[in-house]
Amino acid sequence: MTPAQAVAALTACVNLTAMYLAIYLVRIDERTGKVFILAGDNFQVLVDRNGALEYPNESDEF
C-alpha cells in the first residue's frame, strides 16, 4: 500500500461513515494492488496505487 493509497482509503472511509454507511470490508486485492471497500447495502470503492477512487457498481448513465 502506498502513502497516497492509504490517505485516499482513509478519507473514503471517513466520508462513507459521515453518510451513515456501515463499512463491512476493507481489503487489498493482491492481484491488482487496489484497496477494496464494501460499505452500506452494496456500495463499493476501489482505491488504486495513486490514490484515485473508482466506483465499480455505479452506472455511467442516469
Secondary structure as a PSIPRED ss2 file (coil, helix, strand):
# PSIPRED VFORMAT (PSIPRED V4.0)

   1 M C   1.000  0.000  0.000
   2 T C   1.000  0.000  0.000
   3 P H   0.000  1.000  0.000
   4 A H   0.000  1.000  0.000
   5 Q H   0.000  1.000  0.000
   6 A H   0.000  1.000  0.000
   7 V H   0.000  1.000  0.000
   8 A H   0.000  1.000  0.000
   9 A H   0.000  1.000  0.000
  10 L H   0.000  1.000  0.000
  11 T H   0.000  1.000  0.000
  12 A H   0.000  1.000  0.000
  13 C H   0.000  1.000  0.000
  14 V H   0.000  1.000  0.000
  15 N H   0.000  1.000  0.000
  16 L H   0.000  1.000  0.000
  17 T H   0.000  1.000  0.000
  18 A H   0.000  1.000  0.000
  19 M C   1.000  0.000  0.000
  20 Y C   1.000  0.000  0.000
  21 L C   1.000  0.000  0.000
  22 A C   1.000  0.000  0.000
  23 I E   0.000  0.000  1.000
  24 Y E   0.000  0.000  1.000
  25 L E   0.000  0.000  1.000
  26 V E   0.000  0.000  1.000
  27 R E   0.000  0.000  1.000
  28 I E   0.000  0.000  1.000
  29 D C   1.000  0.000  0.000
  30 E C   1.000  0.000  0.000
  31 R C   1.000  0.000  0.000
  32 T C   1.000  0.000  0.000
  33 G C   1.000  0.000  0.000
  34 K C   1.000  0.000  0.000
  35 V E   0.000  0.000  1.000
  36 F E   0.000  0.000  1.000
  37 I E   0.000  0.000  1.000
  38 L E   0.000  0.000  1.000
  39 A E   0.000  0.000  1.000
  40 G C   1.000  0.000  0.000
  41 D C   1.000  0.000  0.000
  42 N C   1.000  0.000  0.000
  43 F E   0.000  0.000  1.000
  44 Q E   0.000  0.000  1.000
  45 V E   0.000  0.000  1.000
  46 L E   0.000  0.000  1.000
  47 V E   0.000  0.000  1.000
  48 D C   1.000  0.000  0.000
  49 R C   1.000  0.000  0.000
  50 N C   1.000  0.000  0.000
  51 G C   1.000  0.000  0.000
  52 A C   1.000  0.000  0.000
  53 L E   0.000  0.000  1.000
  54 E E   0.000  0.000  1.000
  55 Y C   1.000  0.000  0.000
  56 P C   1.000  0.000  0.000
  57 N C   1.000  0.000  0.000
  58 E C   1.000  0.000  0.000
  59 S C   1.000  0.000  0.000
  60 D C   1.000  0.000  0.000
  61 E C   1.000  0.000  0.000
  62 F C   1.000  0.000  0.000
